[in-house]
């Protein structure tokens, strides 16, 4: 049975949702599921924009068959060759042997690497090339490293639709609601959207900025990503989010406290700092146990807040392993432009503060506050003044 939504005149969503997959890319938990979007244009020629993950291929093929009816498929445009969007290329060729595949040269190379052999049916395109399918004329725009090197986006000059590949995507199954104005995005979607961007695309901020600059010259009426809702209203809201995330500017002035605690003493110190911050007027405070929270959530929150407190126990004369993993991910994803405060704990040889400072120092444009608190096993009344000074230092740095 088909499950199709009309996007706009001549254009249909023919994708699907996967609510069974537990880990996206076998790394990131997706309790909200994931959508795989594909779009089918009916013009003088018929054009499919990308395929889907193998997990929903049967639904995808039924959708295409229903929309096409008795018509053949003329073109398949591949904006992104990652397997969650390109897994069904051979199935399309098998059912529609006359189809021509439109992609970049790099995508063609990847196609062969993944075991697809389209033969002479490939039309290679590059930045600025155009194609007409009847009344619809599209332009191809290179978007390398957003977030793979072969990526392009396709702009329909006739109706203003931007097929944006993985850009402007989010985690989350669509649950029947295809468009952003059919849902409460700020309530239900901004967290998975932020987590998707920061963990999947976050490292490539300069490349996203380059794509945003190109997009600013287009009269975009609608954004059709490969994951998540189609944007047909309030486009500037989501574009502004991407601008902030890709320029590494914090969304909010606030304090994220990430702590690693073995027996509860470092957690108690983190709680004490949070209380003092709130009492001093900074109520935008979030706390996470680095051992209990998947690092993808921590990364998303780190992109959100202006200030980060690292409260970590010393473990085998090193950084507590879950805290170390979090810091390594921060560095790998190019996080920058944050103010960081450090609390260390150790019973006989506290070193975590020094080592955390060293890792943060290796990141770009990070400010580490001079106020640093070292706790010996448990926080005592003697540490109260130092904790108060740390809270004051954090608040002062926000002015």
Buried (B, 14 or more C-beta within 10 A) or exposed (E): EEBBBEBBEBBBBBBBBBEEBEEBEEEBBBEBBBBBBBBBBBBEBBBBBBBBBBBBBEBBBBBBEBBBEEEEBBBBBBBBBBEBBBBBBBBBBEBBEEBBBBBBEBBBBBBEEBEBEBEEBBBEBEEEBEBEBBEBBBBBBBBBBBBBBBBBBBBBBBBBBBBBBBBBBBBBBBBEBBBBEBBEBEEBBBBBBBBBBBBBBBBBBEBBBBBBEBBEEBEBBBBBBBBBBBBBEEBEEBBEBBBBBBBBEBBEEBBBBBBBBEEEBBBBBBBBBBEBBBEEEBEBBBBBBBBEBBBBBBBBBBBBBBBBBBBBBBBEEEBBEBBBBBBEBBBEBBBBBBBBBBBBBBEEEBBBBBBBBEBBEEBEEBEBBEBBBBBBBBBEEEBEEBBBEBBBBBBEBEE
